[in-house]
Amino acid sequence: MRRPWVIGVSGASGTPYPAAVLNALLDAGEAVDLVVSRAARLTILDETGRPFRDAHWKDDLGAWLGRDLVDADVTYWPAGDLAAGPSSGSYPVKGMVVVPASTAACAGIAIGLSKDLLQRAAEVNLKERRPVVVVPRETPVTRSHLEHLIALHDAGAVVLPASPGFYGAGASATAAQLVDFVAGKILDALGVPHTLFRRWSGELNAERS
Ligand SMILES: Cc1cc2nc3c(=O)[nH]c(=O)nc-3n(C[C@H](O)[C@H](O)[C@H](O)COP(=O)(O)O)c2cc1C
Protein backbone atom coordinates (compact mmCIF):
# COMPACT_ATOMS: atom_id res chain seq x y z
CA MET A 1 0.00 0.00 0.00
CA ARG A 2 1.27 3.48 -0.87
CA ARG A 3 2.17 5.38 2.33
CA PRO A 4 3.47 8.84 1.51
CA TRP A 5 4.89 11.57 3.70
CA VAL A 6 2.63 14.63 3.67
CA ILE A 7 4.69 17.77 3.09
CA GLY A 8 2.86 20.98 3.99
CA VAL A 9 4.41 24.23 2.75
CA SER A 10 3.01 27.26 4.58
CA GLY A 11 3.61 30.94 3.92
CA ALA A 12 6.75 31.61 5.94
CA SER A 13 10.00 32.66 4.36
CA GLY A 14 12.40 29.80 3.60
CA THR A 15 11.17 28.09 0.43
CA PRO A 16 14.60 26.44 -0.13
CA TYR A 17 13.85 24.25 2.93
CA PRO A 18 10.85 22.39 1.46
CA ALA A 19 12.65 22.15 -1.88
CA ALA A 20 15.59 20.39 -0.18
CA VAL A 21 13.28 18.11 1.84
CA LEU A 22 11.21 17.17 -1.21
CA ASN A 23 14.31 16.43 -3.29
CA ALA A 24 15.85 14.33 -0.51
CA LEU A 25 12.65 12.32 0.05
CA LEU A 26 12.24 11.67 -3.66
CA ASP A 27 15.94 10.74 -3.95
CA ALA A 28 15.34 8.24 -1.11
CA GLY A 29 12.47 6.70 -3.10
CA GLU A 30 9.81 7.94 -0.67
CA ALA A 31 6.29 8.84 -1.83
CA VAL A 32 5.14 12.39 -1.13
CA ASP A 33 1.75 14.09 -0.85
CA LEU A 34 2.22 17.85 -1.22
CA VAL A 35 0.03 20.66 0.14
CA VAL A 36 0.93 24.30 -0.54
CA SER A 37 -0.98 26.98 1.39
CA ARG A 38 -2.37 30.06 -0.32
CA ALA A 39 0.17 32.28 1.42
CA ALA A 40 3.01 29.94 0.39
CA ARG A 41 2.29 30.81 -3.22
CA LEU A 42 3.40 34.35 -2.36
CA THR A 43 6.63 33.23 -0.68
CA ILE A 44 7.40 30.82 -3.54
CA LEU A 45 6.80 33.60 -6.07
CA ASP A 46 8.82 36.10 -4.02
CA GLU A 47 11.78 33.82 -3.30
CA THR A 48 12.01 31.78 -6.52
CA GLY A 49 10.49 34.17 -9.04
CA ARG A 50 8.16 31.35 -10.14
CA PRO A 51 4.42 30.84 -9.66
CA PHE A 52 2.91 27.75 -8.07
CA ARG A 53 -0.45 27.00 -9.67
CA ASP A 54 -2.93 24.21 -8.89
CA ALA A 55 -3.63 23.60 -12.58
CA HIS A 56 0.09 23.43 -13.46
CA TRP A 57 1.46 22.04 -10.22
CA LYS A 58 3.65 19.38 -11.82
CA ASP A 59 5.38 21.82 -14.17
CA ASP A 60 5.75 24.40 -11.40
CA LEU A 61 7.03 21.85 -8.88
CA GLY A 62 9.51 20.42 -11.37
CA ALA A 63 10.85 23.92 -12.11
CA TRP A 64 11.05 24.72 -8.38
CA LEU A 65 12.86 21.48 -7.50
CA GLY A 66 15.00 21.54 -10.63
CA ARG A 67 14.15 17.94 -11.49
CA ASP A 68 12.11 15.83 -13.87
CA LEU A 69 9.12 14.40 -11.96
CA VAL A 70 8.26 11.68 -14.48
CA ASP A 71 9.37 8.83 -12.15
CA ALA A 72 8.64 10.66 -8.87
CA ASP A 73 5.79 9.43 -6.66
CA VAL A 74 4.19 12.81 -5.90
CA THR A 75 0.52 13.58 -5.37
CA TYR A 76 -0.58 17.20 -5.08
CA TRP A 77 -3.65 18.28 -3.12
CA PRO A 78 -4.97 21.88 -3.34
CA ALA A 79 -4.96 23.53 0.09
CA GLY A 80 -8.67 24.37 -0.24
CA ASP A 81 -9.62 20.73 -0.83
CA LEU A 82 -10.88 19.73 2.60
CA ALA A 83 -12.12 16.41 1.20
CA ALA A 84 -8.61 15.45 0.03
CA GLY A 85 -7.01 12.19 1.16
CA PRO A 86 -4.82 13.67 3.93
CA SER A 87 -7.87 15.29 5.56
CA SER A 88 -8.82 11.87 6.99
CA GLY A 89 -7.05 9.68 9.53
CA SER A 90 -8.00 6.60 7.51
CA TYR A 91 -5.94 7.79 4.53
CA PRO A 92 -2.62 5.92 4.80
CA VAL A 93 0.42 8.16 5.32
CA LYS A 94 3.66 7.83 7.27
CA GLY A 95 3.45 11.26 8.86
CA MET A 96 3.81 14.93 8.01
CA VAL A 97 6.28 17.79 7.84
CA VAL A 98 5.17 21.43 7.90
CA VAL A 99 8.13 23.26 6.33
CA PRO A 100 8.45 26.16 6.65
CA ALA A 101 5.79 26.65 9.32
CA SER A 102 4.35 30.16 9.59
CA THR A 103 3.35 31.43 13.01
CA ALA A 104 -0.21 31.34 11.65
CA ALA A 105 0.10 27.66 10.72
CA CYS A 106 1.65 26.85 14.12
CA ALA A 107 -1.22 28.63 15.86
CA GLY A 108 -3.87 27.01 13.68
CA ILE A 109 -2.50 23.50 14.15
CA ALA A 110 -1.95 24.03 17.88
CA ILE A 111 -5.58 25.02 18.48
CA GLY A 112 -7.11 22.63 15.92
CA LEU A 113 -8.39 25.41 13.64
CA SER A 114 -8.17 23.33 10.42
CA LYS A 115 -8.68 26.45 8.30
CA ASP A 116 -7.25 24.63 5.27
CA LEU A 117 -5.99 21.19 4.23
CA LEU A 118 -2.48 21.86 5.56
CA GLN A 119 -3.75 22.56 9.07
CA ARG A 120 -6.31 19.76 8.94
CA ALA A 121 -3.76 17.19 7.75
CA ALA A 122 -1.32 18.19 10.51
CA GLU A 123 -4.05 17.88 13.13
CA VAL A 124 -5.07 14.49 11.73
CA ASN A 125 -1.49 13.18 11.91
CA LEU A 126 -1.18 14.42 15.49
CA LYS A 127 -4.40 12.73 16.55
CA GLU A 128 -3.33 9.51 14.82
CA ARG A 129 -0.04 9.72 16.77
CA ARG A 130 2.05 9.67 13.61
CA PRO A 131 5.36 11.55 13.27
CA VAL A 132 4.75 15.28 12.73
CA VAL A 133 7.67 17.68 12.27
CA VAL A 134 6.96 21.42 12.45
CA VAL A 135 9.68 23.79 11.19
CA PRO A 136 8.89 27.32 12.42
CA ARG A 137 10.56 30.28 10.68
CA GLU A 138 10.05 33.51 12.55
CA THR A 139 12.29 35.68 14.67
CA PRO A 140 11.98 37.22 17.21
CA VAL A 141 8.98 35.45 18.69
CA THR A 142 6.20 36.44 21.05
CA ARG A 143 4.98 34.59 24.10
CA SER A 144 1.98 33.42 22.09
CA HIS A 145 4.25 31.94 19.37
CA LEU A 146 6.16 30.06 22.07
CA GLU A 147 2.95 28.83 23.69
CA HIS A 148 1.74 27.44 20.35
CA LEU A 149 5.07 25.62 19.89
CA ILE A 150 4.77 24.15 23.39
CA ALA A 151 1.22 23.00 22.57
CA LEU A 152 2.54 21.34 19.39
CA HIS A 153 5.36 19.69 21.34
CA ASP A 154 2.87 18.42 23.95
CA ALA A 155 0.63 17.06 21.20
CA GLY A 156 3.54 14.93 19.96
CA ALA A 157 5.10 17.06 17.22
CA VAL A 158 8.84 17.49 16.82
CA VAL A 159 9.39 21.26 16.84
CA LEU A 160 12.45 21.73 14.63
CA PRO A 161 13.22 25.43 14.09
CA ALA A 162 14.86 26.41 10.79
CA SER A 163 18.08 27.01 12.70
CA PRO A 164 21.11 25.64 10.83
CA GLY A 165 24.29 24.63 12.63
CA PHE A 166 27.67 25.66 11.21
CA TYR A 167 29.71 22.80 12.62
CA GLY A 168 29.36 20.54 9.58
CA ALA A 169 30.55 22.85 6.81
CA GLY A 170 32.33 25.44 8.96
CA ALA A 171 32.08 29.23 9.03
CA SER A 172 32.42 29.44 5.22
CA ALA A 173 29.30 27.28 4.75
CA THR A 174 27.19 28.20 1.71
CA ALA A 175 23.49 28.97 1.95
CA ALA A 176 22.81 25.62 0.24
CA GLN A 177 24.83 23.77 2.89
CA LEU A 178 22.93 25.54 5.67
CA VAL A 179 19.62 24.65 4.03
CA ASP A 180 20.76 21.04 3.67
CA PHE A 181 21.65 20.97 7.38
CA VAL A 182 18.05 21.81 8.31
CA ALA A 183 16.65 19.44 5.67
CA GLY A 184 18.92 16.67 6.99
CA LYS A 185 17.70 17.21 10.56
CA ILE A 186 14.13 16.91 9.26
CA LEU A 187 14.94 13.61 7.52
CA ASP A 188 16.63 12.41 10.72
CA ALA A 189 13.38 13.14 12.58
CA LEU A 190 11.49 11.07 10.00
CA GLY A 191 14.04 8.24 10.13
CA VAL A 192 14.83 8.55 6.41
CA PRO A 193 18.53 7.99 5.53
CA HIS A 194 20.32 10.86 3.79
CA THR A 195 23.72 12.36 3.06
CA LEU A 196 22.69 16.02 3.33
CA PHE A 197 25.34 16.95 5.88
CA ARG A 198 28.48 15.58 7.47
CA ARG A 199 27.70 14.19 10.91
CA TRP A 200 29.57 15.23 13.98
CA SER A 201 32.50 12.85 14.36
CA GLY A 202 33.80 13.92 17.75
CA GLU A 203 36.63 15.87 16.14
CA LEU A 204 36.78 19.64 15.69
CA ASN A 205 37.34 20.82 12.09
CA ALA A 206 40.73 22.22 13.17
CA GLU A 207 41.79 18.78 14.48
CA ARG A 208 40.83 17.11 11.21
CA SER A 209 43.00 19.28 8.93
C1 LIG B 1 6.97 37.31 1.44
C2 LIG B 1 6.36 36.89 2.75
C3 LIG B 1 7.19 36.35 3.74
C4 LIG B 1 6.64 35.94 4.96
N1 LIG B 1 7.47 35.40 5.89
C5 LIG B 1 6.96 34.91 7.03
C6 LIG B 1 7.81 34.23 7.96
O1 LIG B 1 9.01 34.10 7.77
N2 LIG B 1 7.23 33.70 9.08
C7 LIG B 1 5.89 33.78 9.33
O2 LIG B 1 5.43 33.25 10.34
N3 LIG B 1 5.04 34.43 8.45
C8 LIG B 1 5.56 34.99 7.32
N4 LIG B 1 4.73 35.62 6.42
C9 LIG B 1 3.31 35.82 6.77
C10 LIG B 1 2.44 34.60 6.45
O3 LIG B 1 2.47 34.33 5.07
C11 LIG B 1 0.99 34.88 6.90
O4 LIG B 1 0.92 34.87 8.33
C12 LIG B 1 0.00 33.90 6.35
O5 LIG B 1 -1.28 34.18 6.90
C13 LIG B 1 0.36 32.46 6.64
O6 LIG B 1 -0.65 31.62 6.14
P1 LIG B 1 -0.49 30.04 6.08
O7 LIG B 1 -0.03 29.58 7.42
O8 LIG B 1 -1.84 29.55 5.73
O9 LIG B 1 0.48 29.73 4.99
C14 LIG B 1 5.25 36.07 5.20
C15 LIG B 1 4.44 36.61 4.18
C16 LIG B 1 4.99 37.00 2.99
C17 LIG B 1 4.07 37.57 1.93
PDBQT file of the ligand as one rigid body, heavy atoms in Angstrom, charges set to zero:
ROOT
HETATM    1  C1  LIG A 301       6.968  37.312   1.444  1.00  0.00    +0.000 C 
HETATM    2  C2  LIG A 301       6.363  36.890   2.751  1.00  0.00    +0.000 A 
HETATM    3  C3  LIG A 301       7.190  36.354   3.738  1.00  0.00    +0.000 A 
HETATM    4  C4  LIG A 301       6.644  35.940   4.958  1.00  0.00    +0.000 A 
HETATM    5  N1  LIG A 301       7.471  35.398   5.894  1.00  0.00    +0.000 NA
HETATM    6  C5  LIG A 301       6.959  34.909   7.032  1.00  0.00    +0.000 A 
HETATM    7  C6  LIG A 301       7.808  34.234   7.963  1.00  0.00    +0.000 A 
HETATM    8  O1  LIG A 301       9.007  34.101   7.775  1.00  0.00    +0.000 OA
HETATM    9  N2  LIG A 301       7.233  33.703   9.080  1.00  0.00    +0.000 N 
HETATM   10  C7  LIG A 301       5.885  33.778   9.328  1.00  0.00    +0.000 A 
HETATM   11  O2  LIG A 301       5.435  33.254  10.344  1.00  0.00    +0.000 OA
HETATM   12  N3  LIG A 301       5.043  34.430   8.455  1.00  0.00    +0.000 NA
HETATM   13  C8  LIG A 301       5.558  34.992   7.321  1.00  0.00    +0.000 A 
HETATM   14  N4  LIG A 301       4.729  35.620   6.416  1.00  0.00    +0.000 N 
HETATM   15  C9  LIG A 301       3.311  35.817   6.770  1.00  0.00    +0.000 C 
HETATM   16  C10 LIG A 301       2.438  34.598   6.453  1.00  0.00    +0.000 C 
HETATM   17  O3  LIG A 301       2.469  34.332   5.068  1.00  0.00    +0.000 OA
HETATM   18  C11 LIG A 301       0.991  34.881   6.903  1.00  0.00    +0.000 C 
HETATM   19  O4  LIG A 301       0.918  34.867   8.335  1.00  0.00    +0.000 OA
HETATM   20  C12 LIG A 301      -0.001  33.897   6.350  1.00  0.00    +0.000 C 
HETATM   21  O5  LIG A 301      -1.278  34.175   6.898  1.00  0.00    +0.000 OA
HETATM   22  C13 LIG A 301       0.363  32.462   6.644  1.00  0.00    +0.000 C 
HETATM   23  O6  LIG A 301      -0.649  31.624   6.145  1.00  0.00    +0.000 OA
HETATM   24  P1  LIG A 301      -0.487  30.035   6.083  1.00  0.00    +0.000 P 
HETATM   25  O7  LIG A 301      -0.026  29.580   7.417  1.00  0.00    +0.000 OA
HETATM   26  O8  LIG A 301      -1.838  29.555   5.727  1.00  0.00    +0.000 OA
HETATM   27  O9  LIG A 301       0.485  29.733   4.995  1.00  0.00    +0.000 OA
HETATM   28  C14 LIG A 301       5.254  36.073   5.201  1.00  0.00    +0.000 A 
HETATM   29  C15 LIG A 301       4.441  36.606   4.185  1.00  0.00    +0.000 A 
HETATM   30  C16 LIG A 301       4.989  37.005   2.995  1.00  0.00    +0.000 A 
HETATM   31  C17 LIG A 301       4.073  37.571   1.930  1.00  0.00    +0.000 C 
ENDROOT
TORSDOF 0
